[in-house]
Amino acid sequence: MFFTKHRQLIRWIIIIASFAIISLILWNTYVFFQKFKDEERAKMEIWSSTQSEYLKIIDNTSISENDNVNYDLELILKILGSNTTTPMIVVDNKDSKILSSSNILETTKDSAYVDKNAAILIKRFSKENTPLLIKNEDQTLYYGNSPLLNKLKYYPLALLLIIFLFGAVVYFFYRSSKIATQNKLWSGMAKETAHQIGTPLSSLIGWTEILKTENVNPEYIQEIEKDIDRLQTITERFSKIGSLPTLEKTDIVLETETSYNYLKLRSSKLVNFSIEMPDAPIYVNLNSQLYSWTIENLVKNAIDAMKGKGDLKLKMTQIENIVKVQIIDTGKGISKNEFNTIFEPGYTSKKRGWGLGLSLAKRIVEDFHNGKIKVAESEIGKGSTMQITFKTI
């Protein structure tokens, strides 16, 4: 009960909480990346300092015989050999030539690759990290990000991709479940309605036959039979909406005109009806009864939007293998943010409406006929244009 009442609020809470958690994960990843990068920087600074000391040892001119400094050569070589992951290049600033390199390639230690691609590697490393100077600025150490650091750099993107895929799976599962539930609801409701109407309808047919044997005005019986035929049509519609209907090759021009004329005769005289149809027949796969129900729903909604007074036009056009049916009214109009909402079950702007007419029309057009139904255009206070699209055969 609480969830049903505050469904929209709970959805926003879940969305905001999810966004906050994702942002926190990404922020922590970024902080960890920067910390790890700083540690690699410190490691390379130690390496460059150690390399300077090593060069002093091997350079006899830089150390006099009176120096009382004890150099732990074994420790220096151990530090210099400790870098097994960070790619680096040492360049002589005087001759601009490669003095040494390591961890550039995983499969080979051949220096030919480094000599061939030195300029590219130096440019890339300079973008990734600030170079370090060695031995009184005689040499420069260029180093890039380690493989682990590169993987960590792309971790947020991988995380976002996983979250996106997970969200897509959840969304499609929820949508499929919702559609399946709605289909069961539509089917059950439609079959039950057809059954409930069918029982008194059979009785009315029987009573009509009895009235024919009595001295009753035949015109009264004819009117009763018209209403019975109408009820039978409604019953058949609900029977078909509850299961997969049969589609037949049908002239949609003739079917539209028939539905239009029926509604015109039974609508308010204050509504100015007009129709614009092609001269030649247009054939589509159609279920006539359900299609007429759709036109009826759209026309009635248009009349309600005009409050029973205004101009209503039904227009049909064909472009190649596509036929468009438009119902144009001069009613109150629809705001853009409601263009899709109006087709959801339960949505209604009427005080005494169930909000099923347009959702039924959408189900008939899109689920049964593989067509499209939408609000083609609308302007508040000036009217709306509803559009149905089918493929011709």
Contacts in CASP RR format, 6 or more apart in sequence:
PFRMAT RR
TARGET T0000
AUTHOR 0000-0000-0000
METHOD contacts of the structure
MODEL  1
MFFTKHRQLIRWIIIIASFAIISLILWNTYVFFQKFKDEERAKMEIWSST
QSEYLKIIDNTSISENDNVNYDLELILKILGSNTTTPMIVVDNKDSKILS
SSNILETTKDSAYVDKNAAILIKRFSKENTPLLIKNEDQTLYYGNSPLLN
KLKYYPLALLLIIFLFGAVVYFFYRSSKIATQNKLWSGMAKETAHQIGTP
LSSLIGWTEILKTENVNPEYIQEIEKDIDRLQTITERFSKIGSLPTLEKT
DIVLETETSYNYLKLRSSKLVNFSIEMPDAPIYVNLNSQLYSWTIENLVK
NAIDAMKGKGDLKLKMTQIENIVKVQIIDTGKGISKNEFNTIFEPGYTSK
KRGWGLGLSLAKRIVEDFHNGKIKVAESEIGKGSTMQITFKTI
3 10 0 8 1.000
22 159 0 8 1.000
22 160 0 8 1.000
22 163 0 8 1.000
25 159 0 8 1.000
26 156 0 8 1.000
26 159 0 8 1.000
26 160 0 8 1.000
29 152 0 8 1.000
29 155 0 8 1.000
29 156 0 8 1.000
29 159 0 8 1.000
30 156 0 8 1.000
32 152 0 8 1.000
33 149 0 8 1.000
33 152 0 8 1.000
33 153 0 8 1.000
36 148 0 8 1.000
36 149 0 8 1.000
36 152 0 8 1.000
37 129 0 8 1.000
37 145 0 8 1.000
37 149 0 8 1.000
40 86 0 8 1.000
40 129 0 8 1.000
40 145 0 8 1.000
40 146 0 8 1.000
40 149 0 8 1.000
41 129 0 8 1.000
43 83 0 8 1.000
43 86 0 8 1.000
44 83 0 8 1.000
44 86 0 8 1.000
44 88 0 8 1.000
44 129 0 8 1.000
44 132 0 8 1.000
44 141 0 8 1.000
44 143 0 8 1.000
45 132 0 8 1.000
46 79 0 8 1.000
47 79 0 8 1.000
47 80 0 8 1.000
47 82 0 8 1.000
47 83 0 8 1.000
47 88 0 8 1.000
47 141 0 8 1.000
48 132 0 8 1.000
48 133 0 8 1.000
48 134 0 8 1.000
48 141 0 8 1.000
50 76 0 8 1.000
50 79 0 8 1.000
50 80 0 8 1.000
51 80 0 8 1.000
51 90 0 8 1.000
51 134 0 8 1.000
51 135 0 8 1.000
51 139 0 8 1.000
51 141 0 8 1.000
52 134 0 8 1.000
52 135 0 8 1.000
52 136 0 8 1.000
53 71 0 8 1.000
53 76 0 8 1.000
54 73 0 8 1.000
54 76 0 8 1.000
54 77 0 8 1.000
54 80 0 8 1.000
55 62 0 8 1.000
55 134 0 8 1.000
55 135 0 8 1.000
55 139 0 8 1.000
56 62 0 8 1.000
56 63 0 8 1.000
56 71 0 8 1.000
56 135 0 8 1.000
57 63 0 8 1.000
57 71 0 8 1.000
57 73 0 8 1.000
57 76 0 8 1.000
63 69 0 8 1.000
83 102 0 8 1.000
83 103 0 8 1.000
84 103 0 8 1.000
85 103 0 8 1.000
85 146 0 8 1.000
85 147 0 8 1.000
85 148 0 8 1.000
86 103 0 8 1.000
86 143 0 8 1.000
86 144 0 8 1.000
86 145 0 8 1.000
86 146 0 8 1.000
87 101 0 8 1.000
87 102 0 8 1.000
87 103 0 8 1.000
87 104 0 8 1.000
87 121 0 8 1.000
87 125 0 8 1.000
87 143 0 8 1.000
87 144 0 8 1.000
87 146 0 8 1.000
88 101 0 8 1.000
88 102 0 8 1.000
88 103 0 8 1.000
88 125 0 8 1.000
88 141 0 8 1.000
88 142 0 8 1.000
88 143 0 8 1.000
88 144 0 8 1.000
89 98 0 8 1.000
89 100 0 8 1.000
89 101 0 8 1.000
89 104 0 8 1.000
89 114 0 8 1.000
89 118 0 8 1.000
89 121 0 8 1.000
89 122 0 8 1.000
89 125 0 8 1.000
89 141 0 8 1.000
89 142 0 8 1.000
89 143 0 8 1.000
90 98 0 8 1.000
90 99 0 8 1.000
90 100 0 8 1.000
90 101 0 8 1.000
90 134 0 8 1.000
90 139 0 8 1.000
90 140 0 8 1.000
90 141 0 8 1.000
90 142 0 8 1.000
91 97 0 8 1.000
91 98 0 8 1.000
91 99 0 8 1.000
91 118 0 8 1.000
91 122 0 8 1.000
91 139 0 8 1.000
91 140 0 8 1.000
91 142 0 8 1.000
92 98 0 8 1.000
92 99 0 8 1.000
92 138 0 8 1.000
92 139 0 8 1.000
93 137 0 8 1.000
93 138 0 8 1.000
93 139 0 8 1.000
93 140 0 8 1.000
94 138 0 8 1.000
98 111 0 8 1.000
98 114 0 8 1.000
98 115 0 8 1.000
98 118 0 8 1.000
99 139 0 8 1.000
101 111 0 8 1.000
101 114 0 8 1.000
103 146 0 8 1.000
104 113 0 8 1.000
104 114 0 8 1.000
104 121 0 8 1.000
105 113 0 8 1.000
114 121 0 8 1.000
121 142 0 8 1.000
122 142 0 8 1.000
124 144 0 8 1.000
125 131 0 8 1.000
125 142 0 8 1.000
125 143 0 8 1.000
125 144 0 8 1.000
126 142 0 8 1.000
128 143 0 8 1.000
128 144 0 8 1.000
128 145 0 8 1.000
129 142 0 8 1.000
129 143 0 8 1.000
129 144 0 8 1.000
129 145 0 8 1.000
131 140 0 8 1.000
131 141 0 8 1.000
131 142 0 8 1.000
131 143 0 8 1.000
132 140 0 8 1.000
132 141 0 8 1.000
132 143 0 8 1.000
133 139 0 8 1.000
133 140 0 8 1.000
133 141 0 8 1.000
134 140 0 8 1.000
134 141 0 8 1.000
145 153 0 8 1.000
182 345 0 8 1.000
186 241 0 8 1.000
186 242 0 8 1.000
186 363 0 8 1.000
187 242 0 8 1.000
187 243 0 8 1.000
188 242 0 8 1.000
190 238 0 8 1.000
190 239 0 8 1.000
190 241 0 8 1.000
190 242 0 8 1.000
191 238 0 8 1.000
191 239 0 8 1.000
191 242 0 8 1.000
191 243 0 8 1.000
193 238 0 8 1.000
194 235 0 8 1.000
194 236 0 8 1.000
194 238 0 8 1.000
194 239 0 8 1.000
197 231 0 8 1.000
197 234 0 8 1.000
197 235 0 8 1.000
197 238 0 8 1.000
198 231 0 8 1.000
198 235 0 8 1.000
201 228 0 8 1.000
201 231 0 8 1.000
201 232 0 8 1.000
201 235 0 8 1.000
204 224 0 8 1.000
204 228 0 8 1.000
204 231 0 8 1.000
205 228 0 8 1.000
208 221 0 8 1.000
208 224 0 8 1.000
208 225 0 8 1.000
208 228 0 8 1.000
211 220 0 8 1.000
211 221 0 8 1.000
211 224 0 8 1.000
212 221 0 8 1.000
233 289 0 8 1.000
236 289 0 8 1.000
237 289 0 8 1.000
237 290 0 8 1.000
237 293 0 8 1.000
240 287 0 8 1.000
240 289 0 8 1.000
240 290 0 8 1.000
241 290 0 8 1.000
241 360 0 8 1.000
241 363 0 8 1.000
241 364 0 8 1.000
244 368 0 8 1.000
245 287 0 8 1.000
245 290 0 8 1.000
245 368 0 8 1.000
246 287 0 8 1.000
247 285 0 8 1.000
247 286 0 8 1.000
247 287 0 8 1.000
247 368 0 8 1.000
247 369 0 8 1.000
248 285 0 8 1.000
248 286 0 8 1.000
248 287 0 8 1.000
248 288 0 8 1.000
249 283 0 8 1.000
249 284 0 8 1.000
249 285 0 8 1.000
249 286 0 8 1.000
249 393 0 8 1.000
250 283 0 8 1.000
250 284 0 8 1.000
250 285 0 8 1.000
250 286 0 8 1.000
250 288 0 8 1.000
250 291 0 8 1.000
251 281 0 8 1.000
251 282 0 8 1.000
251 283 0 8 1.000
252 282 0 8 1.000
252 283 0 8 1.000
252 284 0 8 1.000
252 286 0 8 1.000
252 291 0 8 1.000
252 316 0 8 1.000
252 323 0 8 1.000
252 325 0 8 1.000
252 390 0 8 1.000
253 277 0 8 1.000
253 278 0 8 1.000
253 280 0 8 1.000
253 281 0 8 1.000
253 282 0 8 1.000
253 316 0 8 1.000
254 281 0 8 1.000
255 286 0 8 1.000
255 288 0 8 1.000
255 291 0 8 1.000
255 292 0 8 1.000
256 277 0 8 1.000
256 295 0 8 1.000
256 314 0 8 1.000
256 316 0 8 1.000
256 325 0 8 1.000
257 275 0 8 1.000
257 277 0 8 1.000
258 292 0 8 1.000
259 291 0 8 1.000
259 292 0 8 1.000
259 295 0 8 1.000
259 296 0 8 1.000
259 299 0 8 1.000
260 273 0 8 1.000
260 275 0 8 1.000
260 295 0 8 1.000
260 299 0 8 1.000
260 314 0 8 1.000
262 292 0 8 1.000
263 295 0 8 1.000
263 296 0 8 1.000
263 299 0 8 1.000
263 300 0 8 1.000
264 273 0 8 1.000
267 273 0 8 1.000
267 299 0 8 1.000
267 303 0 8 1.000
268 303 0 8 1.000
268 308 0 8 1.000
268 309 0 8 1.000
270 308 0 8 1.000
270 309 0 8 1.000
270 310 0 8 1.000
271 303 0 8 1.000
271 306 0 8 1.000
271 308 0 8 1.000
271 309 0 8 1.000
271 310 0 8 1.000
271 311 0 8 1.000
271 312 0 8 1.000
272 310 0 8 1.000
272 311 0 8 1.000
272 312 0 8 1.000
273 312 0 8 1.000
273 313 0 8 1.000
273 314 0 8 1.000
274 311 0 8 1.000
274 312 0 8 1.000
274 313 0 8 1.000
274 314 0 8 1.000
275 313 0 8 1.000
275 314 0 8 1.000
275 315 0 8 1.000
276 313 0 8 1.000
276 314 0 8 1.000
276 315 0 8 1.000
276 316 0 8 1.000
277 314 0 8 1.000
277 315 0 8 1.000
277 316 0 8 1.000
278 316 0 8 1.000
278 317 0 8 1.000
278 318 0 8 1.000
282 316 0 8 1.000
282 318 0 8 1.000
282 323 0 8 1.000
282 392 0 8 1.000
283 392 0 8 1.000
283 393 0 8 1.000
284 323 0 8 1.000
284 369 0 8 1.000
284 390 0 8 1.000
284 391 0 8 1.000
284 392 0 8 1.000
284 393 0 8 1.000
285 369 0 8 1.000
285 393 0 8 1.000
286 369 0 8 1.000
286 390 0 8 1.000
287 364 0 8 1.000
287 368 0 8 1.000
287 369 0 8 1.000
290 364 0 8 1.000
290 368 0 8 1.000
290 369 0 8 1.000
291 364 0 8 1.000
291 369 0 8 1.000
293 360 0 8 1.000
293 361 0 8 1.000
293 364 0 8 1.000
294 360 0 8 1.000
294 361 0 8 1.000
294 364 0 8 1.000
294 365 0 8 1.000
294 373 0 8 1.000
294 388 0 8 1.000
295 314 0 8 1.000
295 325 0 8 1.000
295 327 0 8 1.000
297 357 0 8 1.000
297 358 0 8 1.000
297 360 0 8 1.000
297 361 0 8 1.000
298 327 0 8 1.000
298 358 0 8 1.000
298 361 0 8 1.000
298 386 0 8 1.000
298 388 0 8 1.000
299 312 0 8 1.000
299 314 0 8 1.000
299 327 0 8 1.000
301 357 0 8 1.000
301 358 0 8 1.000
301 386 0 8 1.000
302 312 0 8 1.000
302 327 0 8 1.000
302 328 0 8 1.000
302 329 0 8 1.000
302 331 0 8 1.000
302 384 0 8 1.000
302 386 0 8 1.000
303 312 0 8 1.000
303 329 0 8 1.000
304 350 0 8 1.000
305 329 0 8 1.000
305 331 0 8 1.000
305 332 0 8 1.000
305 333 0 8 1.000
305 383 0 8 1.000
305 384 0 8 1.000
306 312 0 8 1.000
306 329 0 8 1.000
306 330 0 8 1.000
306 331 0 8 1.000
306 332 0 8 1.000
307 331 0 8 1.000
310 329 0 8 1.000
310 330 0 8 1.000
310 331 0 8 1.000
311 329 0 8 1.000
311 330 0 8 1.000
312 327 0 8 1.000
312 328 0 8 1.000
312 329 0 8 1.000
312 330 0 8 1.000
313 326 0 8 1.000
313 327 0 8 1.000
313 328 0 8 1.000
313 329 0 8 1.000
314 325 0 8 1.000
314 326 0 8 1.000
314 327 0 8 1.000
314 328 0 8 1.000
315 325 0 8 1.000
315 326 0 8 1.000
315 328 0 8 1.000
316 323 0 8 1.000
316 324 0 8 1.000
316 325 0 8 1.000
316 326 0 8 1.000
317 323 0 8 1.000
317 324 0 8 1.000
317 326 0 8 1.000
318 324 0 8 1.000
318 392 0 8 1.000
321 391 0 8 1.000
321 392 0 8 1.000
322 389 0 8 1.000
322 390 0 8 1.000
322 391 0 8 1.000
322 392 0 8 1.000
323 389 0 8 1.000
323 390 0 8 1.000
323 391 0 8 1.000
323 392 0 8 1.000
324 387 0 8 1.000
324 388 0 8 1.000
324 389 0 8 1.000
325 387 0 8 1.000
325 388 0 8 1.000
325 389 0 8 1.000
325 390 0 8 1.000
326 376 0 8 1.000
326 385 0 8 1.000
326 386 0 8 1.000
326 387 0 8 1.000
326 388 0 8 1.000
327 385 0 8 1.000
327 386 0 8 1.000
328 383 0 8 1.000
328 384 0 8 1.000
328 385 0 8 1.000
329 383 0 8 1.000
329 384 0 8 1.000
329 385 0 8 1.000
330 382 0 8 1.000
330 383 0 8 1.000
331 381 0 8 1.000
331 382 0 8 1.000
331 383 0 8 1.000
331 384 0 8 1.000
332 380 0 8 1.000
332 381 0 8 1.000
332 383 0 8 1.000
333 378 0 8 1.000
333 379 0 8 1.000
333 380 0 8 1.000
333 381 0 8 1.000
333 382 0 8 1.000
333 383 0 8 1.000
333 384 0 8 1.000
334 342 0 8 1.000
334 375 0 8 1.000
334 378 0 8 1.000
334 380 0 8 1.000
334 384 0 8 1.000
335 378 0 8 1.000
335 380 0 8 1.000
336 378 0 8 1.000
339 374 0 8 1.000
339 375 0 8 1.000
339 378 0 8 1.000
341 347 0 8 1.000
342 358 0 8 1.000
342 375 0 8 1.000
343 358 0 8 1.000
343 359 0 8 1.000
343 361 0 8 1.000
343 362 0 8 1.000
343 373 0 8 1.000
344 359 0 8 1.000
345 355 0 8 1.000
345 356 0 8 1.000
345 359 0 8 1.000
346 354 0 8 1.000
346 355 0 8 1.000
346 356 0 8 1.000
346 359 0 8 1.000
347 355 0 8 1.000
347 358 0 8 1.000
347 359 0 8 1.000
348 354 0 8 1.000
348 355 0 8 1.000
361 373 0 8 1.000
362 373 0 8 1.000
365 371 0 8 1.000
365 372 0 8 1.000
365 373 0 8 1.000
365 388 0 8 1.000
365 390 0 8 1.000
366 372 0 8 1.000
366 373 0 8 1.000
369 390 0 8 1.000
370 391 0 8 1.000
371 388 0 8 1.000
371 389 0 8 1.000
371 390 0 8 1.000
371 391 0 8 1.000
372 387 0 8 1.000
372 388 0 8 1.000
372 389 0 8 1.000
373 386 0 8 1.000
373 387 0 8 1.000
373 388 0 8 1.000
373 389 0 8 1.000
374 386 0 8 1.000
374 387 0 8 1.000
375 384 0 8 1.000
375 385 0 8 1.000
375 386 0 8 1.000
375 387 0 8 1.000
376 385 0 8 1.000
376 386 0 8 1.000
376 387 0 8 1.000
377 384 0 8 1.000
377 385 0 8 1.000
378 384 0 8 1.000
378 385 0 8 1.000
END
